Amino acid sequence: MSPSYLRSVYLRLTGVLMLIVLLALAVSAYLSHQAFERALVPEMAKKVANGGATVRSLIIKAMEQRIDFGKMYGVEQSFDELKESIREVSYVALTDMQGNIVYQRFTQPRGAAEYFHSPAILAMTPQPHASPLPVRVGDQFLVSMPIATAERRVGMLHIGIGVDFVDRMVLDMLYDVLIVLVVALFLTLELLHFIVGSKFDRAFRSLDEAFERGASGDFTSRFSDRTDAALADVHKLIEVLRARVNSAYDALVRDLETLKRSPAHERPPGLAAVQKGLHALGLRFRFGVDDGTAQKDDSQLAKVRAPLFIFILAEEFTRPFLPAYIKELLVPVPWLSPEIVVGLPIALFMFIVAIAQPSLGRYCERVGKRRAMLLGAAIAAFGFAGSALAGSVLDLLLWRSLCAVGYALVFVAGQAHVLEHATTSNRARSFSLFIGAIMVATICGPSIGGILADNIGRRLTLVVSAVLALASIATIWQLPKEGLGDARRAAARMPSLREIGGLLLNRRFMTVTALAAVPAKVLLTGMCFYLVPLYVLSIGSSQSVVGRILMVYAVAMVVLSPIAASIAATRERMELLVGVGLTTSGLGGVLMLFGNDVAWVFAATLLVGVGQSLSISAQSALVREHCDAEVALMGESSVYGVYRLIERLGNAIGPLIAGVLLLGFGYRGSFASIGIGVIVCGLCFVIATRRPAHSALAPA
Amino acid sequence: MRYSDDQLKATSNAVAGTLALQALLVFLAAATLASFALLGVLNRLSRHVDTVAAALGSADPLASSVRKGPFGTALRRYVESVRNAETEIAMLRGKLAQGEKR
C-alpha cells in the first residue's frame, strides 16, 4: 500500500509543481517579451536610424549632383554595407514621393507596399526632420526616414528590423529562466523530501508494516513499535484489534490449560481435538509478544540525502567556468604549455579524490561518519573560499586540493552512512537515494553555476559554493551521532600492492577496466569538464550555455541509466551495452568534426551522456562477471576497490590528455581524437569479450 | 559614425532589473500555488487516514467508502485476517464448551 500510494502522492505533487513551473515560465516569457519590446525596439530604431542617416546622406549627395532618383548605381551596395554594420537589419527600401518602391534589398515584410502608400507615411515624406518611430509591419519593425533637403523632397528610406531580434533576446533569457525554474522545482522537491518526505515515508511504512503483519497472521505486539504522531490514532486502533485477538487467544489457552490440569475424568471429551486445533492455529497465526528481533530504523538513511545534495551542488557549480577561471589565473610554468596547466587543477582534484578515498574510508570508520562529513564539508568550504581569492594558478592548485580532500571525505562518509543504515532488503533503494542526491545536484549545479558566473562573476560564484558547503554542515549536524568503531562492521581494507599488481596483470580485469572504464572517464573529464567549457567560450558563447550543455549530459544519465541497468540482465547484454555505449559516446566527440557552433556541442554532449548511461552500470557489473575467481580469492571489496581506483585515475588523466591534444590539434581535432580513441577502445572491448558461437553439433 | 551598442546594453540591463523583479513575483506566486497544492495533498491524505481510523473503530470496518480508498486493500486483508483468527478461536472455544456440556 504505502510505497505505491506515496509514489502516487509524490507523482501528483510533482505534476502539479511542474504545471505551476510551466505556467510561471509562460507568464515570465510573456512579461519579458513585452518589457523587451517596449524598451529595446525604440533603442534599436535609434541605432538603425543612425546607420540609415549615412545612406540618406549619400542619396542626398547624389541628388545634389543632379542624378536621377531612379537611375542611381550602387544603392543596393550601400544597403549591404548597412546590413553589414547592423546585423539586425532585415529589409531596406527606398520609395518615391508616391510611396512606390524604387530600390529594395533583402526580405520584404508582408504588407510593406500598402504601408508605404499609407497616408501617414506619405504625409511624413515631405518633412525632412520627422523623427523615425518604429512601426510593426508584418514580421518586421519598419523605421521610415524622409529623404529631403530644404529645396528638394525625394522620397523615403525604410529600414526593417526582424521582430525575432526581440524573440532571440527573450529566448536566450528564457533559457536561463527555464533553468532557474527547473532547478527551483528540483530544490522544492528536495526540500519537500527533506522536511516532510522522510517523515511521511517512515509514518506510512510503519502503518504498512502494521497492516501487513496482521494480514499475514502476525498479531504479536512489539514494544519497539514507533507511534508516529500523524498516524497515532490509526496505530492505536490497529493495536486494539490486535489486543482483542490476543486476549481471545490467551483466554482460550488459559481455559485449555485449566482443563488440562483438572482430573482426567473431569476433562471434556473434545479436549484433544481442541488442543490439536490450537496447535494448528498457532502454526497459521502468531500471538503474544514479539521475540524482539531488532528492527533497523531506516529513517536515518534518508537524512543523508539533503547534506549530500547541497554539498555536491557546491562542487557542481564550478564545472562550467573552472577551466576559464584557471585560464584567467595562468602564470608561466616552465616545461608546461598553458593548455596543460589549465587541465592541472582539474586533474589534481580527480587524482586526490581517486587516491584518497580508500584511506579516508578507514579514517571515517575510525572517527564516525557524521564527524568525517562535518570535517569534509568544512575543508571544502575553506577550499572554495581560497579558490575565490586565488591569485594565480599555483595557489589555486592548493585550494582545489583542499576541495578534493573535502569532497572525497564527504563522499566516502555519505556512502558509509548509507551502507550502515541499509538492510539487505533495502540496499538497492538506499543506494538509489545516494545516487539520486548526486544526480539531482549534477543536473542543477552546472546550469546555475554558469548563470551565476555570467552575472556575478567567477570569484563570487566560488564564494556561493563556499557558502553552500557551509550550509551543508548545518544539515550534516542533523545526522545521528554514532558510537565509534562499530563492531559489526569490518574496517575498510585498502587493497595491497600485490593485489593491485595481480589485477593489473589479469587480462579479464583489464579488459573491463582499461578498455571500458578508463576511456569512459577520460571522455567525461577530458571532453565535458575541460574541452566543452573552453571551446564554448572560445566561440563567443557564455558560461550559462556551458552549464546548459553539461545539464544535458546529466539529464541523459538520469533518464537512461535506470533503463540501461534494467536491460543489463545477462553477461552478453552487459558486454553489448558497454560496447554500444562506448561507441556512442565516442561518436559524440567525432560529431564535432561536422560543425562548430553551440548546437553541435549540445548534440555531442548528449551523445556522450547517452553512451555513458548505456555503459556505466553494465561495466561495473561486468567486473564481478569477469573476475569471479579473483573475487573469490581477494574478496569483492578489494577487486572493486582496485577497479574504482583505476577508473578514477582515468578521471584524473582526462583533462591532461585533452590539454595535450588541444596543443596539437585545436579544439575540434581534440574532441574528435578523444572520440576516436574511445570508439577504438569500444571496438577492442567487443572483440576481446567476443566468445566463439557454440557449435550445434557435438564433436565427432 | 555609429550608434553605440553600449546604449542598447544599458537599456537591456535596465529591463533585466525589472524582469528580475517580475520573475521574483512570478516565483512567489508559483511558490504560493505550490504550497496550496501541498496543503491540498496533505488534506486529502488526512481525510484518507481519518476514514481508516473511523473504519477501524466501527462495527463494519470494510464499509465501501474505505474499500475504494488507497488503504482499502491493506485494511481489507488485515480485517479479514483478524476475522479469520477470531472465527477459529471462537470455533475452538465452541468445541471446548460443547465438550464441557456433555
Chai-1 contact restraints between the chains, C-beta under 6 A:
chainA,res_idxA,chainB,res_idxB,connection_type,confidence,min_distance_angstrom,max_distance_angstrom,comment,restraint_id
A,M1,B,F71,contact,1.0,0.0,6.0,A-B,restraint_1
A,M1,B,A74,contact,1.0,0.0,6.0,A-B,restraint_2
A,Y5,B,P70,contact,1.0,0.0,6.0,A-B,restraint_3
A,V9,B,V41,contact,1.0,0.0,6.0,A-B,restraint_4
A,L13,B,V41,contact,1.0,0.0,6.0,A-B,restraint_5
A,V16,B,A37,contact,1.0,0.0,6.0,A-B,restraint_6
A,L17,B,A34,contact,1.0,0.0,6.0,A-B,restraint_7
A,I20,B,A30,contact,1.0,0.0,6.0,A-B,restraint_8
A,I20,B,L33,contact,1.0,0.0,6.0,A-B,restraint_9
A,I20,B,A34,contact,1.0,0.0,6.0,A-B,restraint_10
A,A24,B,V26,contact,1.0,0.0,6.0,A-B,restraint_11
A,A24,B,A30,contact,1.0,0.0,6.0,A-B,restraint_12
A,V27,B,V26,contact,1.0,0.0,6.0,A-B,restraint_13
A,S28,B,A23,contact,1.0,0.0,6.0,A-B,restraint_14
A,S28,B,V26,contact,1.0,0.0,6.0,A-B,restraint_15
A,L31,B,Q22,contact,1.0,0.0,6.0,A-B,restraint_16
A,S32,B,L19,contact,1.0,0.0,6.0,A-B,restraint_17
A,A35,B,V15,contact,1.0,0.0,6.0,A-B,restraint_18
A,A35,B,T18,contact,1.0,0.0,6.0,A-B,restraint_19
A,A35,B,L19,contact,1.0,0.0,6.0,A-B,restraint_20
A,F36,B,V15,contact,1.0,0.0,6.0,A-B,restraint_21
A,A39,B,T11,contact,1.0,0.0,6.0,A-B,restraint_22
A,A39,B,V15,contact,1.0,0.0,6.0,A-B,restraint_23
A,E43,B,L8,contact,1.0,0.0,6.0,A-B,restraint_24
A,E43,B,T11,contact,1.0,0.0,6.0,A-B,restraint_25
A,K47,B,Y3,contact,1.0,0.0,6.0,A-B,restraint_26
A,N50,B,Y3,contact,1.0,0.0,6.0,A-B,restraint_27
A,F211,B,A74,contact,1.0,0.0,6.0,A-B,restraint_28
A,F211,B,Y78,contact,1.0,0.0,6.0,A-B,restraint_29
A,G214,B,Y78,contact,1.0,0.0,6.0,A-B,restraint_30
A,G214,B,S81,contact,1.0,0.0,6.0,A-B,restraint_31
A,A215,B,R77,contact,1.0,0.0,6.0,A-B,restraint_32
A,A215,B,Y78,contact,1.0,0.0,6.0,A-B,restraint_33
A,A215,B,S81,contact,1.0,0.0,6.0,A-B,restraint_34
A,G217,B,S81,contact,1.0,0.0,6.0,A-B,restraint_35
A,D233,B,A53,contact,1.0,0.0,6.0,A-B,restraint_36
A,V234,B,V52,contact,1.0,0.0,6.0,A-B,restraint_37
A,V234,B,A53,contact,1.0,0.0,6.0,A-B,restraint_38
A,L237,B,A53,contact,1.0,0.0,6.0,A-B,restraint_39
A,L237,B,L56,contact,1.0,0.0,6.0,A-B,restraint_40
A,L237,B,G57,contact,1.0,0.0,6.0,A-B,restraint_41
A,L241,B,V82,contact,1.0,0.0,6.0,A-B,restraint_42
A,V245,B,V82,contact,1.0,0.0,6.0,A-B,restraint_43
A,V245,B,A85,contact,1.0,0.0,6.0,A-B,restraint_44
A,A248,B,I89,contact,1.0,0.0,6.0,A-B,restraint_45
A,Y249,B,I89,contact,1.0,0.0,6.0,A-B,restraint_46
A,L252,B,I89,contact,1.0,0.0,6.0,A-B,restraint_47
A,L252,B,R93,contact,1.0,0.0,6.0,A-B,restraint_48
A,P268,B,G99,contact,1.0,0.0,6.0,A-B,restraint_49
A,P268,B,E100,contact,1.0,0.0,6.0,A-B,restraint_50
A,P269,B,G99,contact,1.0,0.0,6.0,A-B,restraint_51
A,G270,B,K95,contact,1.0,0.0,6.0,A-B,restraint_52
A,G270,B,G99,contact,1.0,0.0,6.0,A-B,restraint_53
A,V274,B,L92,contact,1.0,0.0,6.0,A-B,restraint_54
A,V274,B,K95,contact,1.0,0.0,6.0,A-B,restraint_55
A,V274,B,L96,contact,1.0,0.0,6.0,A-B,restraint_56
A,G277,B,L92,contact,1.0,0.0,6.0,A-B,restraint_57
A,L281,B,E88,contact,1.0,0.0,6.0,A-B,restraint_58
A,F285,B,A85,contact,1.0,0.0,6.0,A-B,restraint_59
